[in-house]
């Protein structure tokens, strides 16, 4: 049975790997903005819900989410979809196997996604979408492309970071077949044109991830002296080991400080050992993942926000971290690195401070400047707020998508 929609509304089905996902608040903001613009948004999650911490704005969207079809019903839908289009099925599987043959893990996961997607095709048909859009250029966009070919509904996708720097899942096909592609930085567009398909220069649009400046009170001065805040997954690309090393230098230089690193991840034990070895247990804290409201409370107090992103040996790196946009909107002066699209958000000594990735001493020096020169922090903070309002306002960025969908 088809799901009714409001008269005149465009319906867009979003494909994501997991919904809700604690680290993907930028997708949730985008969805809310599209709803405000009158788009009837529905969500396909390729995984069942598993997050223990659900942000309140994601909670409000849960009645719009469809999850994988399991058991005999799922198998029946796959069998029916295969039998109704045997030639197309063989072509799909042949293309996937041929292009991913040298990447067995990605191939196995993609075949699982193919199965789940075929089982979900009837669900998507019932939603009667006008457009399909996927976040991430890996498995979600693969699912959107498969559904598009089986339903005739056009699709598009947004490419972010690891999904293009580490993995090239059928990307040339996606760039060619999509109604349009989106990526979050000019750096990414150049990267895709150079490494994947020169058509990316023309077919990939820039739509920034963004924040809602109007919901974030701005305060440049009156912040807690010495308080450093960082937000991000405890993952290698975030460079938090260099932050701990920088904090050790600040302690040696007798600079008063306290550092809070908000987030969770597989490197927690390593960071805890590094903190203990440096004798910083009383000054560097790892509180874990926090609700968005609590993150904003910490940002409103911070005299410096730091995100020391690096490029890993495998080539993985950040895109343009949304946590840094939040900090800049709040008035916390920021320190980061010359990685990926970050310089498109932060201009050194204008809207923040940038150092070379992996250089703990340079990072410590930049933090010392902010902690000991409040006037510098206030100047950077005002410019940073202006930058976010001009170029990283989620309402303005979501309207770009709205116009593309329409």
C-alpha positions, 0 to 999 in steps of 0.5 A: 500500500502506498504511503500518502503524502501532503499535496504538492510535496516532493518525497525524497527517500534517504539511504544511510548505513545506520539511523540513528547514528551518534556521529552523523548529526549533520545528516539529521540537521539536513533532514530537519531543514528539508522537512521545514522546506516542505520535503516529505523525507523518508529514511532507509537504514541498511542496519538495524538500530544499535545506538545506545545514545540517541540525540533528541533531534534524531529521536524525532525522525524515528517514525520515518525510518524503515529497517532491513526486511529479515527472515523468510519475508526478506528472502521471498522479496529477494527471490521475487526481485531476482526472478522478475528481472533475471538479466538485470540481476546477473548484470548487477552481480557481475558488475559488483564482482568484477569491480570489487574482485580485488577487495574481498571484504568490500565485495562481501559487504556489498553483496550483503547490501545487494541482498538487503536492498532487493528485500527493501525495494517493495518498501521503497515502492510503497513510499512512492518517492520522487527522488532517492538520495544517499549519504556516503559514497559506499554502501548507501549509495550502492543501495540507492543506485540499485533501487534507482535502476529497478524503479526508475526513480532518479538518485543522487549521493553525498560523498564525505571523507573515508568513503572516497579516501579509503574506498572507491565503491563503484564510484565511477559508475555512481558519478556517471549514473546519478542525477547529480553528485554532492560532496562537502568541499572543493578539495573532495571535488578535485580529489574525485576528478583526479583519482576517479573520474574527470566528470566529477568536476562537472557532475559533483556539486558542493553542498557543505555539511552545516550547523544552525547558527541561530540555535547556537548562542555566540559568546566571544569573551568571558570564557573559562580560562585555560579550558581546552575542548575537543570533540570527535571519535577516538579514532586515528584520523582525529589526531588526539594522540598529538593533542595529548602530547601537546598538553604534556608540553603545555604542562612543561611550559607551566601554562595553566589548562584543563583539556576535555576530549568528548567522544568515544572510539577504539583508541580510548585505551591507548589514549588513557595509557598515554595520558597516564604515562604523561601524568596528565590524569588530573588535566586531560579528561575523556568523558565519552560520548555526550548529548548534543546539549552537553557538548554545546555547554562545554563549547560555550565555556571553552577558551580554545577548541582543538581538532588536530586532524591527520592523514593516516598511512592508509590515506584516511582523513577528515572532511570538514569536521562539523564539530569545529563548525559548532565551536566556531558558531559558539565563539570558541576560537579554534585550532586545527590542521592543514588537512583535506577541506579544513582550510576551506572552513578555517583561514589561519590567523583570520578565523582560527589557527592552523598548524601542520598535522602531527606536529605536537609542538606547533599545536601546543604553541597555537594553544598557548597563544589562545590561552594567553592572548584573549584578544586574539581569541576574540578576534578569531571568534568573531571572524569564525562566526561570520564564516559559519553564517555565510558558508556553513549554515545548514538552512542555506546548504539544505536549500541547495539540495531542495532545489536540486531535488525539485 
